[in-house]
């Protein structure tokens, strides 16, 4: 099969749940001779296929179906609905229904446990059945569907014993109720579903949050452009229909919808999307420009050189997807153990049933013991060992101003020994501050305030904040008019006044503004992006924790040098997203675990590729979506607190695993020997989960 003849296809597969699913898909799909390669993205629950051009979409969907998975083709549109989002909503509804039903059945069971007998006991059993059976039918669907698909295609998974156990307990309980038996276990069946659904929903929510980075990045691309024909007429063309050779007319304030070369006009572009550079860059004829960048000053004519999936912005989106795909290979111990869970539990339950039948216990008693084995071996405690500790740790970090988006990030944060930190908006506050205002005459300050407060430009807002601290009144100006990219004009005491770009300065100098009266420069105000107040302390403490820090920035060397000098850090400057990604790759190849801390759109791929990642609350949507954790406020010390909490969390996780394993070592033999009923099995299973959760609660106040 020629590699050049292959086409790429992407599918959403919501039912990817564990390491066994990954192996089954990647190994099973390539058995179809039309599919050359299959790669699973566990985090996004997607599969990328390389297949022959003559392969129809129904055939590919059929290949998934033959393996027991439902698949949905994914297009390139950023607004496309992901079936995984509906999966999370379905799980949440199931959690709510099973939780409400569990509480009501437990209330009814109290009377039976207290000694109710005869007709009263039968009534409570029938009421419990009336609540439990519809609840199990509805809330158990995620497990039943998954189990049925696996069995229908000759396989098994961890949902098979869960489904068998729940249905078997319900059937035995219904039989007991119909024959006025003393025991029914509807409460155990619904309780089991509730705990399992809680764990699955939490896992689904964490994965949903990890999927938004690429979508947010693609939304920064222009939706289309005015295309100028040879005869001078123009028409609007959607971004998906742009082709190389077309000439776009890009107005001031508009984002470019494709890569290209400037063929007419001169302006400045905001390149922070691609480089993180805080200062706009001047562009003239023959300069290369990229999709997603913002035209600030004047109209441009741009000849398209690359559109759609071929743009630099799309390349960054692909890098983010590939980086997340590599990170999704990190599979927790509980996931790896899951592949052995189903066959082991089936064998134990079958052995219990056969052994007790041979011993003469009868089918009813033998089924009860087999059901108890299925329930008591439920991997709830094992499954909660990791998320319980992560949820408690995430709650404590939230109180400290850190939002943890992906619980598994705490596992990776505990291992980091390198930190790559962006400059603008990460080490610095990311907002300009006017400097030297105290040297200006009070009348000049009053006039500047009158003009700056009429504009929403970031530099004008910085001026307004700075001048308001002097408790001065704005001058009386009239006829205020703002021209995007040039500044604000007004009339003051019969004079024409302007506040805008320095007329004699370089076109790219965006960190200064000039006040002119009747065309004569009166005052120039410069701006600086200050360091976070505790940046130096945070970097120093990180070093004591064994995490060596370094600056990776897309800014110019002269802009980064003062920050690097003040913090005592080495720095690499002028780095593109690909450069940052390569730097992380080199460190990983040497065995280091990199914590990437950044905020810009250009940091998205590096944030996704880092062993763990953090972004400030002021970061771009792409930066916040790609990062594992977000720290709020102006302080940087929460980064250190998060690393410390992550390491403490891992210690608790290891303890939880030991508790979960110890529970099974004690409980399974008891169930196998017939000392445990299905109800006691459900209570024991829930009790083991509560022990694990209780141990995790020791993380509370660990930050203090």
C-alpha positions as CSV (number, residue, x, y, z in Angstrom):
1,X,0.0,0.0,0.0
2,X,1.6,3.3,-1.1
3,X,1.8,5.9,1.6
4,X,1.2,8.7,-1.0
5,X,-2.2,7.0,-1.9
6,X,-3.5,7.2,1.7
7,X,-6.1,9.6,3.0
8,X,-6.6,10.6,6.6
9,X,-9.9,10.2,8.5
10,X,-10.8,11.1,12.1
11,X,-13.6,9.6,14.2
12,X,-15.1,10.3,17.6
13,X,-15.4,7.1,19.6
14,X,-17.0,7.9,23.0
15,X,-16.8,4.4,24.3
16,X,-13.0,4.3,24.6
17,X,-12.6,3.7,28.3
18,X,-9.3,1.9,29.1
19,X,-6.0,0.6,27.9
20,X,-7.8,-2.5,26.6
21,X,-9.9,-0.3,24.3
22,X,-6.8,1.4,22.9
23,X,-5.1,-1.9,22.1
24,X,-8.3,-3.4,20.7
25,X,-8.8,-0.5,18.3
26,X,-5.2,0.0,17.2
27,X,-4.7,-3.7,16.6
28,X,-8.1,-4.6,15.3
29,X,-8.7,-1.8,12.8
30,X,-5.5,-2.5,10.8
31,X,-6.7,-6.1,10.2
32,X,-8.9,-4.5,7.5
33,X,-6.6,-4.3,4.4
34,X,-7.9,-0.9,3.5
35,X,-6.7,0.6,6.8
36,X,-2.9,1.2,6.9
37,X,-2.7,2.7,10.4
38,X,-4.9,3.5,13.4
39,X,-4.0,5.8,16.3
40,X,-6.1,6.4,19.4
41,X,-6.3,9.7,21.2
42,X,-7.4,8.6,24.6
43,X,-7.9,12.1,26.0
44,X,-10.2,13.3,23.2
45,X,-11.6,9.8,22.6
46,X,-10.8,10.0,18.9
47,X,-9.2,7.7,16.4
48,X,-7.1,8.8,13.4
49,X,-7.1,6.4,10.5
50,X,-4.8,6.3,7.4
51,X,-6.7,4.4,4.7
52,X,-7.0,3.9,1.0
53,X,-8.9,6.6,-1.0
54,X,-11.5,4.1,-2.2
55,X,-12.7,3.3,1.3
56,X,-16.2,4.5,1.9
57,X,-17.2,6.1,5.2
58,X,-19.8,3.3,5.9
59,X,-17.1,0.7,5.5
60,X,-14.9,2.5,8.1
61,X,-17.8,2.9,10.5
62,X,-18.5,-0.8,10.0
63,X,-14.8,-1.6,10.9
64,X,-15.4,0.1,14.2
65,X,-18.8,-1.6,14.7
66,X,-17.2,-5.0,14.1
67,X,-14.9,-4.4,17.1
68,X,-17.9,-3.3,19.2
69,X,-17.4,0.5,19.1
70,X,-19.8,3.2,17.8
71,X,-17.9,5.8,15.8
72,X,-18.8,9.2,14.3
73,X,-16.8,10.9,11.5
74,X,-15.2,14.2,12.4
75,X,-14.8,17.1,10.0
76,X,-12.6,20.1,10.1
77,X,-15.2,22.6,11.4
78,X,-14.4,24.1,14.8
79,X,-18.1,24.3,15.8
80,X,-18.8,20.6,15.1
81,X,-20.6,18.9,17.9
82,X,-18.6,16.2,19.6
83,X,-20.6,13.1,20.6
84,X,-18.5,12.8,23.8
85,X,-20.2,16.0,25.1
86,X,-23.5,14.2,24.9
87,X,-22.0,11.2,26.7
88,X,-21.1,13.4,29.7
89,X,-24.6,14.8,29.8
90,X,-26.1,11.3,29.7
91,X,-23.9,10.2,32.5
92,X,-24.8,13.2,34.6
93,X,-28.5,12.5,34.2
94,X,-27.9,8.8,35.1
95,X,-26.0,9.9,38.2
96,X,-28.9,12.1,39.3
97,X,-31.6,9.5,38.7
98,X,-29.6,6.7,40.4
99,X,-28.7,8.9,43.4
100,X,-32.3,10.0,43.9
101,X,-33.6,6.4,43.6
102,X,-30.8,5.1,45.9
103,X,-31.8,7.4,48.7
104,X,-35.5,6.5,48.5
105,X,-34.8,2.7,48.4
106,X,-32.5,3.0,51.3
107,X,-35.3,4.7,53.3
108,X,-37.6,1.8,52.5
109,X,-35.0,-0.7,53.4
110,X,-34.6,0.7,56.9
111,X,-38.0,-0.7,57.9
112,X,-37.0,-4.2,56.5
113,X,-33.7,-4.1,58.4
114,X,-35.5,-3.1,61.5
115,X,-37.5,-6.3,61.5
116,X,-40.6,-5.7,59.3
117,X,-42.1,-9.0,58.2
118,X,-45.0,-10.5,56.3
119,X,-47.2,-8.2,54.3
120,X,-45.4,-5.1,55.4
121,X,-42.0,-6.5,54.3
122,X,-43.5,-7.5,51.0
123,X,-45.0,-4.1,50.4
124,X,-41.7,-2.4,51.0
125,X,-40.0,-4.9,48.7
126,X,-42.5,-4.2,45.9
127,X,-42.1,-0.4,46.4
128,X,-38.4,-0.8,46.2
129,X,-38.8,-2.9,43.0
130,X,-41.1,-0.2,41.5
131,X,-38.3,2.4,42.0
132,X,-35.3,0.2,41.3
133,X,-36.3,-1.6,38.0
134,X,-37.0,1.6,36.0
135,X,-33.9,3.2,37.5
136,X,-31.7,0.3,36.6
137,X,-33.2,0.2,33.1
138,X,-32.4,3.9,32.6
139,X,-29.2,4.6,34.6
140,X,-27.6,1.3,33.7
141,X,-27.7,2.0,29.9
142,X,-24.0,3.2,29.6
143,X,-22.9,-0.2,31.1
144,X,-25.5,-2.4,29.3
145,X,-24.8,-0.9,25.9
146,X,-21.0,-1.3,26.3
147,X,-21.3,-4.8,27.6
148,X,-23.7,-5.9,24.8
149,X,-21.5,-4.5,22.1
150,X,-18.5,-6.4,23.5
151,X,-20.4,-9.7,23.8
152,X,-22.0,-9.3,20.4
153,X,-18.6,-9.2,18.8
154,X,-17.2,-12.1,20.8
155,X,-15.2,-10.0,23.4
156,X,-15.6,-8.8,26.9
157,X,-14.8,-5.7,29.0
158,X,-15.1,-4.4,32.5
159,X,-18.8,-3.5,31.9
160,X,-19.8,-7.1,31.3
161,X,-19.4,-8.4,34.9
162,X,-20.9,-5.1,36.2
163,X,-24.0,-5.6,33.9
164,X,-24.3,-9.3,34.8
165,X,-24.0,-8.5,38.5
166,X,-26.7,-5.8,38.5
167,X,-29.1,-7.7,36.3
168,X,-28.6,-10.9,38.3
169,X,-29.2,-9.2,41.6
170,X,-32.3,-7.5,40.3
171,X,-33.7,-10.8,38.9
172,X,-33.0,-12.6,42.2
173,X,-34.6,-9.8,44.2
174,X,-37.7,-9.8,42.0
175,X,-38.0,-13.5,42.5
176,X,-37.6,-13.1,46.2
177,X,-40.2,-10.4,46.2
178,X,-42.7,-12.4,44.1
179,X,-42.3,-15.5,46.4
180,X,-42.4,-13.4,49.7
181,X,-38.8,-14.2,50.4
182,X,-37.1,-12.5,53.3
183,X,-34.4,-10.8,51.3
184,X,-34.3,-8.4,48.3
185,X,-31.3,-6.5,47.1
186,X,-32.7,-3.7,45.0
187,X,-30.8,-1.2,47.3
188,X,-27.5,-2.9,46.6
189,X,-28.0,-2.9,42.8
190,X,-28.9,0.8,42.6
191,X,-26.1,1.7,45.1
192,X,-23.7,-0.1,42.9
193,X,-24.8,1.8,39.8
194,X,-24.7,5.2,41.6
195,X,-21.0,4.8,42.7
196,X,-19.9,3.4,39.3
197,X,-21.7,6.3,37.4
198,X,-20.1,8.9,39.7
199,X,-16.6,7.7,38.9
200,X,-17.4,7.4,35.1
201,X,-19.0,10.9,35.0
202,X,-16.0,12.5,36.8
203,X,-13.6,10.9,34.4
204,X,-15.7,12.0,31.4
205,X,-15.9,15.6,32.6
206,X,-12.1,15.8,33.0
207,X,-11.6,14.5,29.5
208,X,-14.2,16.9,28.0
209,X,-12.3,19.8,29.5
210,X,-9.1,18.6,27.9
211,X,-10.7,18.6,24.4
212,X,-11.3,22.4,24.0
213,X,-7.8,23.7,23.1
214,X,-7.8,23.0,19.3
215,X,-11.4,24.2,18.9
216,X,-10.6,27.5,20.7
217,X,-7.5,28.0,18.6
218,X,-9.3,27.5,15.3
219,X,-11.9,30.0,16.3
220,X,-9.2,32.7,16.2
221,X,-8.9,32.3,12.4
222,X,-10.9,34.7,10.3
223,X,-14.3,33.4,9.2
224,X,-13.7,34.6,5.6
225,X,-12.4,37.5,3.5
226,X,-13.4,40.0,0.8
227,X,-11.7,38.7,-2.3
228,X,-10.8,41.2,-5.0
229,X,-11.2,39.9,-8.6
230,X,-9.1,41.1,-11.6
231,X,-11.8,43.5,-12.7
232,X,-11.8,45.2,-9.3
233,X,-15.0,43.8,-8.1
234,X,-15.0,42.2,-4.6
235,X,-17.1,39.4,-3.0
236,X,-17.1,37.7,0.4
237,X,-15.6,34.2,0.4
238,X,-15.8,31.9,3.3
239,X,-12.5,30.8,4.8
240,X,-13.1,27.2,3.8
241,X,-13.4,28.3,0.1
242,X,-10.3,30.5,-0.1
243,X,-7.6,29.2,-2.5
244,X,-4.0,30.1,-3.2
245,X,-3.7,33.0,-5.7
246,X,-6.8,34.9,-4.5
247,X,-6.3,38.4,-3.3
248,X,-7.9,39.3,0.0
249,X,-8.8,42.9,1.1
250,X,-8.2,42.9,4.9
251,X,-9.7,45.9,6.7
252,X,-8.2,47.4,9.9
253,X,-9.5,45.5,12.9
254,X,-10.0,42.3,10.9
255,X,-8.3,39.0,11.4
256,X,-6.7,37.3,8.4
257,X,-8.5,34.2,7.2
258,X,-5.5,32.7,5.3
259,X,-1.7,32.9,5.0
260,X,-0.4,35.1,2.3
261,X,2.0,37.8,1.0
262,X,1.2,41.5,1.2
263,X,0.8,43.0,-2.3
264,X,-0.7,46.4,-1.3
265,X,-0.7,48.7,1.7
266,X,1.2,49.0,4.9
267,X,0.0,48.4,8.4
268,X,0.9,46.8,11.7
269,X,-0.2,43.3,12.8
270,X,-0.8,41.8,16.2
271,X,1.3,38.7,16.1
272,X,0.7,37.5,19.7
273,X,-1.4,34.6,18.3
274,X,1.7,33.1,16.7
275,X,4.7,34.5,18.5
276,X,3.5,35.9,21.9
277,X,5.3,39.1,20.9
278,X,3.6,41.9,22.8
279,X,4.5,44.7,20.4
280,X,2.7,44.8,17.0
281,X,4.9,44.3,13.9
282,X,5.0,46.6,10.9
283,X,4.3,44.9,7.5
284,X,4.8,46.2,4.0
285,X,4.6,44.9,0.5
286,X,6.2,41.4,0.0
287,X,6.0,40.6,3.7
288,X,4.6,37.2,4.7
289,X,1.5,37.3,6.9
290,X,-0.5,34.5,8.6
291,X,-4.1,33.5,9.3
292,X,-5.4,34.5,12.7
293,X,-3.2,37.6,13.1
294,X,-5.1,40.9,13.6
295,X,-4.7,43.9,11.2
296,X,-4.4,47.0,13.4
297,X,-4.0,50.1,11.3
298,X,-4.8,50.3,7.7
299,X,-6.3,48.1,4.9
300,X,-4.1,45.5,3.3
301,X,-4.2,43.5,0.1
302,X,-2.9,40.0,0.6
303,X,-2.3,37.3,-2.0
304,X,-3.3,34.0,-0.5
305,X,-0.5,31.4,-0.3
306,X,-2.1,28.8,2.0
307,X,-5.7,28.4,3.3
308,X,-7.7,26.1,5.5
309,X,-5.7,23.1,6.8
310,X,-2.5,24.4,5.2
311,X,-2.2,27.6,7.3
312,X,0.3,28.2,10.1
313,X,-2.6,28.4,12.5
314,X,-3.9,25.0,11.4
315,X,-0.3,23.6,11.8
316,X,-0.4,24.8,15.5
317,X,-3.8,23.2,16.0
318,X,-2.3,19.9,14.6
319,X,0.7,20.2,16.9
320,X,-1.7,20.6,19.9
321,X,-3.6,17.5,18.8
322,X,-0.5,15.4,18.3
323,X,0.9,16.6,21.7
324,X,-2.3,15.7,23.5
325,X,-2.3,12.4,21.7
326,X,1.2,11.6,22.9
327,X,0.2,12.5,26.5
328,X,-2.9,10.3,26.3
329,X,-0.5,7.3,26.3
330,X,-0.1,7.9,30.0
331,X,-2.4,5.3,31.4
332,X,-3.0,4.9,35.1
333,X,-2.5,1.7,37.0
334,X,-6.2,1.3,37.5
335,X,-6.7,1.4,33.7
336,X,-4.0,-1.1,33.1
337,X,-5.5,-3.4,35.7
338,X,-9.0,-3.1,34.1
339,X,-8.0,-5.3,31.1
340,X,-7.5,-8.2,33.5
341,X,-10.5,-7.4,35.6
342,X,-13.4,-8.8,33.5
343,X,-12.0,-12.3,32.8
344,X,-10.8,-12.7,36.3
345,X,-14.2,-11.8,37.8
346,X,-16.0,-14.0,35.4
347,X,-13.9,-16.9,36.3
348,X,-14.3,-16.3,40.1
349,X,-18.1,-16.0,39.8
350,X,-18.4,-19.1,37.6
351,X,-16.2,-21.1,40.0
352,X,-18.3,-20.0,42.9
353,X,-21.5,-21.0,41.2
354,X,-20.2,-24.3,40.0
355,X,-18.5,-25.1,43.4
356,X,-21.7,-24.4,45.4
357,X,-23.8,-26.4,42.9
358,X,-21.5,-29.3,43.3
359,X,-21.7,-28.9,47.1
360,X,-25.5,-29.2,46.8
361,X,-26.5,-25.6,47.7
362,X,-29.0,-25.4,44.8
363,X,-29.3,-23.0,42.0
364,X,-30.9,-20.2,44.1
365,X,-28.2,-20.1,46.7
366,X,-25.4,-20.7,44.1
367,X,-26.6,-17.7,42.1
368,X,-26.7,-15.5,45.2
369,X,-23.1,-16.3,46.0
370,X,-22.0,-15.8,42.3
371,X,-23.8,-12.4,42.3
372,X,-22.1,-11.5,45.6
373,X,-18.8,-12.3,44.1
374,X,-19.5,-10.2,41.0
375,X,-20.6,-7.2,43.2
376,X,-18.0,-7.4,45.9
377,X,-15.2,-7.5,43.3
378,X,-16.5,-4.3,41.7
379,X,-13.5,-2.1,41.1
380,X,-15.1,1.0,42.7
381,X,-12.4,1.3,45.4
382,X,-9.7,0.8,42.9
383,X,-11.3,3.2,40.5
384,X,-11.7,5.8,43.2
385,X,-8.2,5.5,44.4
386,X,-6.9,8.1,42.0
387,X,-9.9,10.4,41.4
388,X,-10.9,10.7,45.1
389,X,-7.5,12.0,46.0
390,X,-7.4,14.2,42.9
391,X,-10.8,15.8,43.6
392,X,-9.9,16.6,47.3
393,X,-6.6,18.1,46.1
394,X,-8.3,20.1,43.4
395,X,-10.8,21.5,45.9
396,X,-7.9,22.7,48.2
397,X,-6.0,24.1,45.2
398,X,-9.2,26.0,44.1
399,X,-9.3,27.7,47.6
400,X,-5.7,28.7,46.9
401,X,-6.6,30.2,43.6
402,X,-5.6,27.3,41.3
403,X,-8.2,25.6,39.0
404,X,-7.2,22.0,38.1
405,X,-8.9,21.0,34.8
406,X,-7.5,17.5,34.5
407,X,-7.1,15.3,37.6
408,X,-4.4,13.2,36.0
409,X,-2.3,16.4,35.7
410,X,-1.6,16.1,39.4
411,X,0.1,12.7,38.7
412,X,2.3,14.4,36.1
413,X,3.0,17.5,38.2
414,X,4.4,15.3,40.9
415,X,7.1,14.1,38.5
416,X,8.3,17.4,37.0
417,X,12.0,18.4,37.3
418,X,12.1,21.2,34.7
419,X,10.0,24.3,34.2
420,X,9.8,26.3,30.9
421,X,8.2,29.6,31.5
422,X,6.9,32.2,29.0
423,X,7.6,35.8,29.7
424,X,4.8,38.1,28.7
425,X,1.7,37.6,30.8
426,X,3.3,34.7,32.7
427,X,6.4,36.0,34.5
428,X,5.0,39.5,33.9
429,X,1.5,40.7,34.6
430,X,0.7,40.9,30.9
431,X,-0.8,44.4,31.2
432,X,1.1,47.6,30.4
433,X,1.7,50.2,33.1
434,X,2.5,53.9,32.3
435,X,5.8,55.0,33.8
436,X,7.2,58.5,34.4
437,X,3.8,60.1,34.9
438,X,5.0,61.9,38.0
439,X,7.4,63.9,35.9
440,X,4.6,65.4,33.8
441,X,3.0,68.8,34.4
442,X,-0.4,68.6,36.1
443,X,-2.0,70.3,33.2
444,X,-0.5,67.8,30.8
445,X,-1.7,64.9,33.0
446,X,-5.2,66.4,33.1
447,X,-5.3,66.7,29.3
448,X,-4.0,63.1,28.8
449,X,-6.6,61.8,31.2
450,X,-9.4,63.5,29.3
451,X,-8.3,61.8,26.1
452,X,-7.3,58.4,27.5
453,X,-10.6,57.8,29.3
454,X,-12.5,58.1,26.1
455,X,-10.7,55.0,24.6
456,X,-10.8,51.3,25.3
457,X,-7.3,50.8,23.8
458,X,-5.1,48.8,26.3
459,X,-2.6,51.7,26.4
460,X,-5.3,54.2,27.0
461,X,-6.7,52.1,29.8
462,X,-3.3,51.8,31.4
463,X,-2.9,55.6,31.2
464,X,-6.3,56.1,32.8
465,X,-5.5,53.7,35.7
466,X,-2.2,55.4,36.3
467,X,-3.5,59.0,36.1
468,X,-6.5,58.3,38.3
469,X,-4.2,57.6,41.2
470,X,-3.1,61.3,41.2
471,X,-6.6,62.5,42.0
472,X,-6.8,64.9,39.1
473,X,-9.7,66.2,37.1
474,X,-9.8,65.6,33.3
475,X,-9.5,68.6,31.1
476,X,-12.5,70.0,29.3
477,X,-12.3,68.6,25.7
478,X,-14.8,68.4,22.9
479,X,-15.2,66.8,19.5
480,X,-13.5,63.6,20.6
481,X,-12.8,61.1,17.7
482,X,-10.8,57.9,17.7
483,X,-9.0,56.6,14.7
484,X,-8.1,52.9,15.1
485,X,-4.3,52.5,15.0
486,X,-3.6,56.2,15.1
487,X,-5.1,57.5,18.3
488,X,-7.6,60.0,19.7
489,X,-8.3,63.5,18.4
490,X,-10.2,66.3,20.2
491,X,-10.5,70.1,20.6
492,X,-9.2,71.8,23.8
493,X,-9.4,75.5,24.5
494,X,-9.4,76.2,20.7
495,X,-6.5,73.8,20.0
496,X,-6.3,70.5,18.2
497,X,-5.0,67.8,20.5
498,X,-4.1,64.2,19.7
499,X,-3.0,61.2,21.8
500,X,-1.5,58.4,19.8
501,X,1.6,56.8,18.3
502,X,4.8,58.9,18.4
503,X,5.1,60.6,15.1
504,X,8.9,60.6,15.0
505,X,9.3,57.1,16.4
506,X,9.5,53.8,14.7
507,X,6.3,52.4,13.3
508,X,6.6,49.3,15.4
509,X,7.1,51.1,18.7
510,X,3.8,50.3,20.4
511,X,4.9,50.7,24.0
512,X,4.8,54.5,23.9
513,X,2.2,57.2,23.3
514,X,2.5,60.9,22.5
515,X,0.4,63.9,23.4
516,X,0.4,66.6,20.6
517,X,-1.1,70.1,20.6
518,X,-1.6,71.7,17.2
519,X,0.7,69.1,15.7
520,X,3.6,69.8,18.2
521,X,4.7,67.0,20.5
522,X,4.2,68.0,24.2
523,X,4.8,64.8,26.1
524,X,5.7,61.1,25.5
525,X,4.6,58.4,27.9
526,X,6.3,55.0,27.9
527,X,4.9,51.7,29.2
528,X,6.4,48.7,30.9
529,X,5.0,45.2,31.6
530,X,6.0,44.6,35.3
531,X,7.0,41.3,36.8
532,X,4.6,39.5,39.0
533,X,5.3,40.6,42.6
534,X,6.5,37.2,43.8
535,X,8.0,35.9,40.6
536,X,11.5,35.9,42.0
537,X,10.4,34.0,45.2
538,X,8.4,31.5,43.2
539,X,11.3,30.7,40.9
540,X,13.7,30.4,43.9
541,X,11.3,28.0,45.8
542,X,10.8,25.9,42.6
543,X,14.5,25.4,42.5
544,X,14.5,24.2,46.1
545,X,11.8,21.7,45.1
546,X,14.1,20.3,42.5
547,X,12.5,22.0,39.5
548,X,15.0,24.0,37.4
549,X,13.3,26.9,35.5
550,X,14.2,28.5,32.2
551,X,12.5,31.2,30.0
552,X,11.1,30.2,26.6
553,X,9.7,33.3,24.8
554,X,8.6,34.4,21.4
555,X,9.5,38.0,22.3
556,X,12.7,39.8,21.1
557,X,15.9,39.2,23.0
558,X,16.1,42.8,24.2
559,X,12.6,42.6,25.7
560,X,13.4,39.4,27.5
561,X,16.9,40.2,28.8
562,X,15.9,42.4,31.7
563,X,13.4,39.9,33.1
564,X,15.9,37.0,32.8
565,X,18.5,39.1,34.5
566,X,16.2,40.1,37.4
567,X,15.2,36.5,38.0
568,X,18.6,34.9,37.4
569,X,17.3,32.7,34.6
570,X,18.6,31.6,31.2
571,X,16.4,32.4,28.3
572,X,15.7,31.4,24.7
573,X,14.0,34.1,22.7
574,X,12.3,34.6,19.4
575,X,10.8,31.1,19.6
576,X,7.9,29.9,17.4
577,X,5.4,27.4,18.6
578,X,7.4,24.7,16.8
579,X,10.6,25.8,18.5
580,X,9.0,25.5,22.0
581,X,7.6,22.1,21.1
582,X,11.1,21.0,20.0
583,X,12.7,22.3,23.2
584,X,10.2,20.2,25.3
585,X,10.9,17.2,23.1
586,X,14.7,17.5,23.6
587,X,14.2,17.6,27.4
588,X,11.9,14.6,27.3
589,X,14.4,12.7,25.2
590,X,17.0,13.3,28.0
591,X,14.5,11.8,30.6
592,X,13.3,15.1,32.0
593,X,9.7,15.9,32.9
594,X,8.8,19.4,31.8
595,X,6.3,21.7,33.4
596,X,5.3,24.3,30.7
597,X,3.9,27.6,32.1
598,X,2.5,30.0,29.4
599,X,-0.4,32.1,28.5
600,X,-0.4,33.0,24.8
601,X,-2.1,31.4,21.8
602,X,1.4,30.6,20.6
603,X,2.0,28.6,23.7
604,X,-0.9,26.2,23.0
605,X,1.1,23.3,21.5
606,X,3.8,23.6,24.2
607,X,1.2,23.6,26.9
608,X,-0.3,20.5,25.4
609,X,3.1,18.8,24.9
610,X,4.5,19.4,28.4
611,X,4.5,16.6,30.9
612,X,2.3,19.0,32.8
613,X,1.2,22.6,32.1
614,X,-0.1,25.7,33.8
615,X,-1.5,29.0,32.6
616,X,-2.4,32.2,34.4
617,X,-6.0,33.3,34.6
618,X,-5.3,36.2,32.2
619,X,-4.2,33.7,29.5
620,X,-5.9,33.4,26.1
621,X,-8.8,30.9,25.7
622,X,-6.4,28.6,23.8
623,X,-3.8,28.8,26.5
624,X,-6.4,28.1,29.3
625,X,-7.9,25.2,27.3
626,X,-4.5,23.6,26.6
627,X,-3.2,23.9,30.1
628,X,-3.8,21.3,32.8
629,X,-4.1,24.0,35.6
630,X,-4.9,27.7,35.8
631,X,-3.7,29.9,38.5
632,X,-5.6,33.1,39.3
633,X,-4.5,36.5,40.5
634,X,-1.2,38.3,40.2
635,X,0.9,36.0,42.3
636,X,3.0,33.2,41.0
637,X,3.5,31.3,44.2
638,X,0.4,29.1,43.5
639,X,2.5,27.3,40.9
640,X,4.8,26.2,43.7
641,X,1.8,25.2,45.9
642,X,0.4,23.1,43.1
643,X,3.6,21.2,42.6
644,X,3.8,20.5,46.4
645,X,0.2,19.4,46.5
646,X,0.6,17.1,43.5
647,X,3.5,15.3,45.3
648,X,1.4,14.9,48.5
649,X,-1.5,13.7,46.4
650,X,0.5,10.9,44.8
651,X,1.5,9.6,48.3
652,X,-2.2,9.4,49.2
653,X,-3.0,7.7,45.8
654,X,-0.4,5.0,46.6
655,X,-2.0,4.5,50.0
656,X,-5.5,4.2,48.4
657,X,-4.3,1.5,46.0
658,X,-3.0,-0.5,49.0
659,X,-6.4,-0.1,50.8
660,X,-8.3,-1.1,47.7
661,X,-6.1,-4.2,47.1
662,X,-6.3,-5.1,50.7
663,X,-10.1,-4.9,50.6
664,X,-10.3,-7.4,47.7
665,X,-7.8,-9.7,49.4
666,X,-10.2,-9.9,52.4
667,X,-13.6,-9.6,50.8
668,X,-13.4,-11.9,47.8
669,X,-12.6,-15.1,49.8
670,X,-15.5,-14.3,52.2
671,X,-17.9,-13.9,49.3
672,X,-16.6,-17.0,47.6
673,X,-17.2,-19.1,50.7
674,X,-20.8,-17.9,51.0
675,X,-20.5,-15.6,54.0
676,X,-21.7,-12.5,52.1
677,X,-25.1,-11.8,50.6
678,X,-25.5,-9.5,47.6
679,X,-26.7,-6.7,49.9
680,X,-23.7,-7.1,52.2
681,X,-21.5,-7.2,49.1
682,X,-22.9,-3.9,47.9
683,X,-22.5,-2.3,51.4
684,X,-18.9,-3.7,51.6
685,X,-18.2,-2.4,48.2
686,X,-19.5,1.0,49.1
687,X,-17.7,0.9,52.5
688,X,-14.4,0.2,50.7
689,X,-15.0,3.2,48.5
690,X,-15.8,5.4,51.6
691,X,-12.5,4.3,53.2
692,X,-10.6,5.3,50.1
693,X,-12.5,8.7,50.1
694,X,-11.8,9.2,53.8
695,X,-8.1,8.7,53.3
696,X,-8.2,11.2,50.5
697,X,-9.8,13.7,52.7
698,X,-6.6,13.9,54.7
699,X,-5.3,16.1,51.9
700,X,-7.6,18.9,53.1
701,X,-5.7,21.9,54.3
702,X,-2.5,20.3,53.1
703,X,-1.5,23.6,51.4
704,X,-1.6,25.4,54.7
